[in-house]
Structure formats: C-alpha cells, structure tokens
Amino acid sequence: MKGFVNRIIENSFIDGPGNRMAIFMQGCNMACLYCHNPETQRMCTLCKKCLEVCSTGALSIEEGRIKYDRKRCIGCDKCLEVCLNFSSPKYFEIESDELVKLILKNEIFLDGITFSGGECTLQTDFIIDVVKKVKNNSSLTAFIDTNGLINDENLNKLISCVDGFMLDVKAVDDYIHRALTGVSNELVLKNLNILAKTDLLYEVRYVLVEGYNDSIEEIKKLAELLKELNDYTRLVLIPFRPLGVKTHFRNMPSFNRVKYDIIFEEVYKILKERLIKKD
Amino acid sequence: MNVFEIISNTNIDYKEKKHLLAQAAENTLSYVNLSVKTEKHLKKGILCDIFEGHAPYRPRYILPDYEKYIEKGSEYLGIEPPKDMYEAVNALMIIYQYVPSITGYPVYVGQLDYILEKFIDTVSEKEARNLIKMLLINIEKTLPDAFVHMNIGPKETRAGRTILEMERELKKAVPNISLKYCKDETSPDFAKFAAEVALEIGKPYFVNHKEIKNILGENYGVASCYNTLKIGGGSYTLVRLNLKKAAQEAKDYKDFMDNVLPNVVDSLCEVINARAKFIVEEAKFFETSFLAREGLIDINNFTSMAGVFGLYECIELLTGLKLGHDEEATKYGEEILEKIKGVIDSIEGYGCFGTNGKIGLHAQSGIDSDIDVTAGVRIKIGNEPSIYDQVKTEGRLHRHFNTGVSDIYIFDKTAKQNIDGVIKIIDAAMKSGIKVFALNTSDSELIRITGYLVKRSDVEKYNRGEVIREDTVKLGAESIKNNKTLDRRVREIE
C-alpha cells in the first residue's frame, strides 16, 4: 500500500513522549489561517509554477508529475513560496513496507513513531498498514497528531491500533473555529469527547491567536471540559508564531509573551500540572 | 614565543607566563633521542607531541588514588585521615596543589561523589551543600583550567546530586565532569537529571561505564579530554598521528596500508617510548614524587597514549568516500584502525603496565591549531549525517580504542522539554558502542570545544584582547576560529 508523505523527521522531541520519528503526511481537510506548514495542505495540481523559480534544476516533469531531486535542492524553499495551491513539489509516494524498513532501521534510538501532517488520518488505511507491521516487528509505539476532523470509521480503526493521540483544538467556539479553519468544530469536539474516554488522548494542543481564540474565558472552557472528561490528558498552550505562515497571518506578530503568561496562570488554576508551557 | 615575548605579552597573566617560561627552559635541552626517520615525521607534522616539551619531567596525566589519600592521609603533606566533611574537603583542596600534569593543573580531581558521600552525614544537610559548593568554587578559582576533570557515578548519591545541582547554579567551565553511566547501576531519575543539567551547561558527559569497565576494570577515571585511564595511574605522554598528513604521503590505499601507516605508527611508538623512558629514568619521576612514595600512584597502573586524528580526511583522500555517509567508508576506517592497533601491539610499550605492556590507543579530539582536519575518528564538522547514522558509524570505530574516544552531539532547545527522548538516544548510543557521549545545546553559554568547555562570554573577552584567568579560553577561542566548532550540526527539531 502507498501513502503520500511530505517529509520525515528522524529525530523529534516534540511529537509525543520520548524520541520519535515524525512522519508528515500530505493533504489536509482544514485550511487554518495560521498553518505553519501550509505546503502539506493540498495535493499538487501540476500548475508548474515551482518549476519556474527553481534555480538549481532540482525540479522537473517526469511521467506527468513533478520530480524532485533532493541532491540538487539547496533548500531555498522558493518553490513552496510560489505555490498558490498550498502544496509542495517535494512530497513523495512511499510503499508502507519501505517506510516500515526506514523506521525499523533506527529502532534502538526510538520510543516510537508519530504520524502528523497535513491531516494524517486522511490516509488512515496506510497508517494502519504501517503501524501493524511496525508493531509486529518492534516494541515501538504509534501516535497520531490530528486536527480531530475524523470520520467514525477511521477513528474506530485508529483507536484499536495506535497508542496515543495528540489532538489540535483550534477553538471551542464554533464561529471562531470556522473563521480560523474554514470548517465547523462539531466533529472535532465529538471526537475529543470520544478520545478522552479512552486512555489514548495523550495531549490536546491549542494555538493562541491574538484577537481570535485568546480570550481567557474561551480557553478556560476548554480546560474545564478536559478536567471534566478525564484526569490525565495534558493541554499544551502554544503561542502563535508567524514562521512558515502563508496567509495574511504572516504579518501578525508572535503572540505576546506577557499575555501568554497571564493566560497560563489562569488556566493553571484549573488543570495544574496537566497544563504544559511552550516557549 | 621566545622568553622576552612571553614576559612582555599583555594577553596572558603571571601564572601562565611562569608556565610558559618553564616550558621555554625545558626546551633549551635537546629533544629526547629519536631516529632520523622519526624526527622527520615530527618535523613534517605527521606526528605531533602537542607541545609537551623536549625533556619531560612529569607524566602528562596523573590520576591519584584520592580515595586512598582520604583513607590514609599523607605523611608528606602532613594530613591526617579526615574525620568529617570539613576535613575531607580541606584535604582535597590541599592535595590538588601538589598533583603535576602537563598543564600544571591536576587533570583529574577524583571520583568526588563517592569520596564525599562517606562524610555527608558528619554535617547537616545545609553544611554539606555549602561545603560542596565551596569545594567547586575553590577548584574553579585555584585550578582555572577546563581540563581539570571530576568523575561521578555510576550510582546515584546525595553528594553526586548536590554536585550537579551546584554546578548548574554556578555555570562555570571548570571543572569538567564525567558521569560514569550504566543502565544497570545509574538510577533512571539520576540519569535524567544529569542529562537535564548537561543540556543546560554542557556537562556532565555520559561515559559508557560497562564498556570501559570491561577494558580497564572498575578502577578507572576520566581525565582531561576524554582520557580513560586507571586510577592510581595515568599516562606518561600523548603523541598523536595526523592520519590526513600520513595519507598525503601514500601513493594509494594499498601503499598507505602496507608501507606508510606501519612506518609512521612505528615512529609514533618510538617517540612515545622515548618520552616515557625519559620521565622514568632521567627525570626519575617515580623516585621523587610523594604520590608514588605514598602509594597514591603506582607505575603498574601507568601507560602511554598513541593518539590518532583526521581519520575522516584520511579515508576521503585515499578512497574518495565520506565517513558517515558511505557504508564502505566505515569499513575502511575499521581496517585502518585495526592496522594501527596491530602495529602498536607488536611493539613493547615502555612502562605501559596499566594496559598490558602495550601503548594505549586514543582518538585525539583535536587542538586549537588544527585546520581542515577532523578530531579523532569523528565525522567532519558540518558534514555530520543524521544523529542515528553518526552514532552507528562512530560506534563501530569506538570499539578499537582503550584509552579514550568520544564525540559531541548538539541538540536544539526542544530537547530540554523531553529528557526521556534524550536518554533514549544516549542509551542507544551506549548500545551502539559509543564510549563517551558529550551533549550540548546550540544556545548554551558554555561551549564544548574538543573535550573541554569555555564560556561564550569569555571567548568574546579574549577576542577583545582582555586577559583571562582560565588558560583554556585562549585554546577555545582559537579553536572556534580554526576548527569551525560552532558549525557542528544541530539536531534540530521542527
């Protein structure tokens, strides 16, 4: 079975517990204004804009799709800048067996693997295939980093197969959620409830965006909800940063640190040690 | 520098001048006797004695048995066996002033956690903390040299934890610290704490206790820059072989292996043995040192070290392959090291009783004046592959060394939030055969140069021409310029 992967980070300390290999899948079902890796959102439409700006000849057309030559690439990322489609010429198709081999090669260094994205659960069957094979051959754990927009079928498949979820909640208020992501959060909150009742919801992540979802009341609502749902899920408050952002949000400054600390203090009263600070 | 240049130099302080003047005096004698062939290799820079001097009168590294000293006291120093923590700390501070080395400062200050733990209940908890802090400050002020090295572990002790807590608070380059680490003996909690401290201040580094114990026995210490030697012993000398320069002498790989390498390694052993012999027979070190007389050192624990460096460039020159990136390159690396070891082991090491009569093999981690040549058997700075490939490649090379080999792994700041992940990598490195794992973060105020640390702010002061108390700051500042120390690949996390 094949999957579309944007990139693989062999050594990540921020995608779940311990040292993990993070696999960023291509394609997403949201379009967040503050997305930090917008090039993972859509599939290539072959508009060829990237070919025009590549100065080293790392990009070419072969068999009806863009071919990317890693050795020639100097990492200027101009191809990503000009892509109007929120895609990348660098993502690639990989056989699950090949990915499994890559993972197991470094097994002794790893606590596990994490699928991220994009929205990785859009390729649930591929993930399940990889995870089953990895688990048959190692004691590595598998985590899912998701925006929560998962249909019932895929969610159930994943729950029965992986070891943990990290769920992004973009906003608790549906109106704000729609403004930030383009979609309703109804399904996200439903899935939050389902996952919280399992022992798999390792972490909920919340990116603080000035003027959108940063009212203390809004965040307190989420904290109260988490407190009510279970006694273990951590909440990570992430301050917005313009790094990598492609929409008009790229002109927005980093989230104010003083404000962050005030919010943190308030929410800490509810969740105590379950609340995690982010630099 | 000539004598007048030393005396009139405004960049160095009185103590350093005295040290350099002693060296200048030593060098008025002719060099220890060598064959013409070997002299040529030294002149060409294929061999390098790291400016040890013409007529060595003390071993380069000495690791006194401080536990014995604390147990028995010293007649020469007029020190009775300490009865409480005050006396123990005082006794240690005194003996450090009497331990010779190549730098003039003791390169090994002992297994301080175990030594102090025995006295920790003789005072209150607060006093114990104050005393440990005072000892650390005293070491930093009176022995201002980042090669001064302390050992802790493998077992967790209250004293060991306090040492790390204090060091984290003090944030000084001196002393260097090694944690003897072993999953079976070091508690996970202590290991995590040590890693947390290391990410912040660049020390301690993690020493593969199991591997080194297998080679040298339980009674070993880590001194200066990653030198693993027997306690109560040391190393007469460290002479190093520049594998890059040696490779430039060869027609091809075969010529290198069959002719050049055996020839230069033979010379390497000749210099080492001549120097060791001079220390023992001409300078009569063991007959004059109270450390020997009182059994705090014993010639039976001593050895000499043959250092190698520039393996990366050597392989690249001879085969066109890049270590860490081409699997084949590692095989060549192993073959070269086996050859070196073979030649060394075919020659008697003068006075090398501590390592079965043979000279120890050491991966020399570079000096400030090295340009375009990589330390030890490391991968060229800036060309490091993924941390996994780096560890796997170097792990295979590390097993050839019995007196010290290491590498430095730089993490970005996200590592601080996930110590479990860092420990996982350290454990995997130990399993892969890495003998010494030094870690640092890219934004650390303390920069690890080769094996020692310097403060970023001190380097800036030195570059502005200010006189610095620590002699190693000069070395570090030059090294940063020449060796691209700050370009080490950061294990960056998105």
Interface residues (C-beta under 8 A of the other chain):
Chain A: I9 E10 N11 S12 F13 I14 P17 G18 N19 R20 A22 K105 N106 I108 F109 L110 D111 D279
Chain B: S386 I387 Y388 V391 F411 K413 T414 A415 Q417 N418 D420 G421 V422 K424 I425 A428 K431 S432 R491 I493 E494
